[in-house]
Amino acid sequence: MGLTHQPCLIQADEVVVGKLRLSWQLLKEIAERLEDVFVLGRKAERLCWFDDSFYRLVLPKWGHAPTVEIDGIRMHRTVEVMPEEDAMQKISLIPSLRNATVLDVCTGLGYTAIAALKRGASKIISVEKDPNVLKMAAYNPWSRDLFDKRVKIVLRDALDFLPSCRTLFDAVVHDPPTFKIAGDLYSLDFYRELYRVLNRGGVLVHYVGQPGVKRGVKFYKGVMERLRMAGFRTDYVSFALCVRAVKV
């Protein structure tokens, strides 16, 4: 996956990597599927499965982090920036994370949580409702740091978790699926819960994307209006496609 390297023995009919013996025909078949990720063991298996929805790990560009695709919809930006770069852009909108306690809403493959750790966060609570996404993260080498002892993963719907949460956070990263898939995560009631669990002066980074942009829709304006109604001071950060909100 571009993170580590291992010597291999190239032979006429196969390539030997550690205890694995891979035929040239198998490698040819893998090479023809440029974006697919394979798990190698006794045989090569595409990292994908069906469980009500179809899940697939997708590598948009060699040397960069993969994204998870659910029913053909990619959960990260993969055109202007790569997934790990996108995560760092979001985290860069928080002035300081040194020794901070962070709430990460919608874990995904864990890239924002990992970026927060790199910026100095001391404790992260990361909420994800889909066990299939966490299963994919467990396979993904780029997600390894998500399972750091400083990260507590909560397998629960954020809509249920937030009202019962009594922890106060220095920062929140909210990276939900699209409004069409998870509209409740964009609601005024949910924003009020985010406001409640954030320390005064704390920053909320809310990824909004660009739904409807080709029709001239500025989706982020409705998000900003509801966040202001919840008590936040807001601004839109176009390069990250995020709304940044501060609890005043």
C-alpha positions as CSV (number, residue, x, y, z in Angstrom):
1,M,0.0,0.0,0.0
2,G,3.0,2.3,-0.4
3,L,3.8,2.5,3.4
4,T,6.4,-0.3,3.6
5,H,8.7,-2.2,1.3
6,Q,9.8,-5.8,1.3
7,P,12.4,-7.7,-0.8
8,C,11.1,-10.2,-3.3
9,L,12.6,-12.9,-5.4
10,I,11.7,-12.7,-9.1
11,Q,11.6,-16.1,-10.9
12,A,10.6,-17.2,-14.3
13,D,7.1,-18.4,-13.3
14,E,6.5,-16.6,-10.0
15,V,7.5,-13.9,-7.5
16,V,8.3,-15.0,-4.0
17,V,7.5,-12.4,-1.2
18,G,8.3,-13.8,2.2
19,K,6.2,-17.0,2.4
20,L,3.9,-16.0,-0.5
21,R,4.4,-17.4,-4.0
22,L,2.6,-15.3,-6.5
23,S,2.3,-16.4,-10.2
24,W,2.9,-13.9,-12.9
25,Q,-0.7,-14.6,-14.2
26,L,-2.1,-13.7,-10.8
27,L,0.0,-10.5,-10.7
28,K,-1.2,-9.6,-14.2
29,E,-4.8,-10.0,-13.1
30,I,-4.2,-7.8,-10.0
31,A,-2.4,-5.2,-12.1
32,E,-5.4,-4.8,-14.4
33,R,-7.6,-3.7,-11.5
34,L,-5.8,-0.5,-10.8
35,E,-8.0,0.8,-8.0
36,D,-8.8,-2.4,-6.2
37,V,-6.9,-3.5,-3.1
38,F,-6.1,-7.2,-2.6
39,V,-5.5,-9.3,0.5
40,L,-2.8,-11.9,-0.2
41,G,-2.8,-15.3,1.5
42,R,-3.4,-18.7,0.0
43,K,-5.0,-16.8,-2.8
44,A,-5.6,-13.1,-3.7
45,E,-8.9,-11.7,-2.6
46,R,-10.3,-8.3,-3.5
47,L,-11.0,-6.3,-0.3
48,C,-14.7,-5.9,-0.8
49,W,-17.9,-7.6,0.4
50,F,-21.7,-7.2,0.4
51,D,-23.6,-6.7,3.7
52,D,-26.9,-4.8,2.8
53,S,-24.6,-2.4,1.0
54,F,-21.5,-3.1,-1.2
55,Y,-18.2,-2.1,0.5
56,R,-14.9,-1.8,-1.4
57,L,-11.5,-0.4,-0.5
58,V,-10.3,1.8,-3.4
59,L,-6.8,3.1,-4.0
60,P,-7.2,6.3,-6.1
61,K,-3.5,6.9,-6.5
62,W,-0.4,4.9,-5.6
63,G,1.5,6.2,-2.6
64,H,-1.6,7.8,-1.1
65,A,-4.3,6.6,1.3
66,P,-7.2,4.6,0.0
67,T,-10.9,5.4,0.5
68,V,-13.8,3.2,1.3
69,E,-16.6,3.1,-1.3
70,I,-20.1,2.2,-0.2
71,D,-22.6,1.3,-3.0
72,G,-20.3,3.2,-5.5
73,I,-20.1,6.4,-3.4
74,R,-16.6,7.3,-2.2
75,M,-16.4,8.5,1.4
76,H,-13.3,10.7,0.8
77,R,-12.3,13.3,-1.7
78,T,-10.1,11.7,-4.4
79,V,-9.8,14.3,-7.2
80,E,-8.5,17.6,-6.0
81,V,-6.7,16.1,-3.0
82,M,-6.0,12.6,-1.7
83,P,-7.8,11.3,1.4
84,E,-4.9,11.7,3.9
85,E,-4.3,15.3,2.6
86,D,-8.0,16.1,3.0
87,A,-7.9,14.9,6.6
88,M,-4.9,17.2,7.3
89,Q,-6.7,20.1,5.7
90,K,-9.6,19.6,8.1
91,I,-7.4,19.4,11.1
92,S,-5.4,22.4,10.1
93,L,-8.5,24.5,10.7
94,I,-8.1,24.0,14.4
95,P,-5.6,26.5,15.8
96,S,-4.1,24.1,18.4
97,L,-4.6,20.5,19.4
98,R,-1.8,20.1,21.9
99,N,-3.1,17.9,24.7
100,A,-6.6,18.4,23.4
101,T,-9.6,16.2,23.8
102,V,-11.3,15.7,20.4
103,L,-14.6,14.3,19.3
104,D,-14.5,12.7,15.8
105,V,-18.0,12.2,14.5
106,C,-18.1,9.5,11.7
107,T,-14.8,7.6,12.1
108,G,-14.7,6.2,8.6
109,L,-11.1,4.9,8.0
110,G,-9.9,7.1,10.8
111,Y,-7.8,9.6,8.9
112,T,-9.0,12.7,10.7
113,A,-8.4,11.0,14.1
114,I,-4.9,10.1,13.0
115,A,-4.3,13.6,11.8
116,A,-5.4,15.0,15.1
117,L,-3.0,12.7,16.9
118,K,-0.2,14.0,14.7
119,R,-1.1,17.5,15.7
120,G,-0.8,16.7,19.4
121,A,-4.3,15.6,20.6
122,S,-4.1,13.5,23.8
123,K,-7.5,11.9,23.7
124,I,-10.0,11.2,20.9
125,I,-13.5,9.8,21.0
126,S,-14.4,8.6,17.5
127,V,-18.0,7.6,16.8
128,E,-18.9,5.3,13.9
129,K,-22.2,3.4,13.4
130,D,-21.2,1.1,10.6
131,P,-19.2,-2.0,11.7
132,N,-18.3,-2.7,8.1
133,V,-16.4,0.5,7.8
134,L,-14.4,-0.3,11.0
135,K,-13.8,-3.8,9.6
136,M,-12.4,-2.2,6.5
137,A,-10.2,0.1,8.6
138,A,-8.8,-3.0,10.4
139,Y,-7.6,-4.3,7.1
140,N,-6.2,-0.9,5.8
141,P,-2.5,-0.2,6.6
142,W,-3.2,3.5,6.4
143,S,-5.6,3.2,9.3
144,R,-3.3,1.5,11.8
145,D,-2.8,4.5,14.0
146,L,-6.6,4.7,14.5
147,F,-6.2,1.8,17.0
148,D,-3.8,3.8,19.2
149,K,-4.6,3.7,22.9
150,R,-5.4,7.4,22.8
151,V,-8.3,6.8,20.5
152,K,-11.6,5.4,21.9
153,I,-13.8,4.0,19.1
154,V,-17.5,4.1,19.9
155,L,-19.6,1.8,17.6
156,R,-22.9,3.7,17.8
157,D,-25.0,6.1,15.9
158,A,-23.9,9.6,16.7
159,L,-27.5,10.7,17.0
160,D,-27.9,8.4,20.0
161,F,-24.4,8.9,21.4
162,L,-24.3,12.7,21.7
163,P,-27.4,13.2,24.0
164,S,-25.8,10.7,26.5
165,C,-22.3,12.1,26.2
166,R,-21.1,14.0,29.3
167,T,-17.5,14.6,28.1
168,L,-16.5,18.1,27.1
169,F,-14.2,18.5,24.1
170,D,-11.7,21.1,23.0
171,A,-12.5,20.4,19.3
172,V,-14.9,18.5,17.2
173,V,-14.5,17.2,13.7
174,H,-17.8,16.4,12.0
175,D,-17.3,14.5,8.7
176,P,-20.8,13.0,7.9
177,P,-22.0,11.3,4.7
178,T,-23.9,13.4,2.3
179,F,-27.1,15.1,3.4
180,K,-29.1,12.8,1.2
181,I,-27.8,9.8,3.1
182,A,-27.6,11.2,6.7
183,G,-29.7,14.4,6.8
184,D,-30.2,14.2,10.6
185,L,-26.5,14.8,11.1
186,Y,-27.0,18.3,9.5
187,S,-30.0,19.2,11.7
188,L,-30.3,22.1,14.2
189,D,-31.0,19.6,17.0
190,F,-27.8,17.7,16.3
191,Y,-25.8,21.0,16.0
192,R,-27.1,22.0,19.5
193,E,-25.8,18.8,20.9
194,L,-22.4,19.5,19.3
195,Y,-22.5,23.0,20.9
196,R,-23.3,21.5,24.3
197,V,-20.3,19.1,24.4
198,L,-17.8,21.6,23.1
199,N,-15.8,23.8,25.6
200,R,-16.2,27.5,25.2
201,G,-13.8,28.8,22.6
202,G,-13.6,25.3,21.1
203,V,-13.7,24.8,17.3
204,L,-16.0,22.6,15.3
205,V,-14.8,21.6,11.8
206,H,-17.8,20.5,9.7
207,Y,-17.1,19.0,6.3
208,V,-20.0,19.9,3.9
209,G,-18.7,19.1,0.4
210,Q,-20.3,20.6,-2.7
211,P,-23.7,19.1,-3.2
212,G,-25.7,20.9,-5.9
213,V,-22.7,23.1,-6.9
214,K,-23.3,22.6,-10.6
215,R,-26.8,24.0,-10.2
216,G,-25.5,27.0,-8.3
217,V,-26.5,25.7,-4.9
218,K,-24.4,26.9,-1.9
219,F,-25.2,24.1,0.5
220,Y,-22.9,25.4,3.2
221,K,-25.0,28.5,3.7
222,G,-27.9,26.5,5.2
223,V,-25.4,24.7,7.4
224,M,-23.9,28.0,8.6
225,E,-27.4,29.4,9.4
226,R,-28.3,26.4,11.5
227,L,-25.0,26.4,13.3
228,R,-25.5,30.1,14.1
229,M,-28.9,29.3,15.5
230,A,-27.2,26.7,17.7
231,G,-24.9,29.4,19.1
232,F,-21.8,29.2,17.0
233,R,-19.8,31.8,15.2
234,T,-19.1,30.5,11.7
235,D,-17.1,31.0,8.5
236,Y,-16.7,28.9,5.3
237,V,-13.3,27.6,4.3
238,S,-13.5,26.9,0.6
239,F,-10.2,25.0,0.1
240,A,-11.3,22.4,2.6
241,L,-15.0,22.5,1.7
242,C,-15.7,22.9,5.4
243,V,-17.6,25.2,7.7
244,R,-15.5,26.2,10.8
245,A,-17.6,27.1,13.8
246,V,-16.5,28.5,17.2
247,K,-18.4,28.2,20.4
248,V,-18.7,31.8,21.7
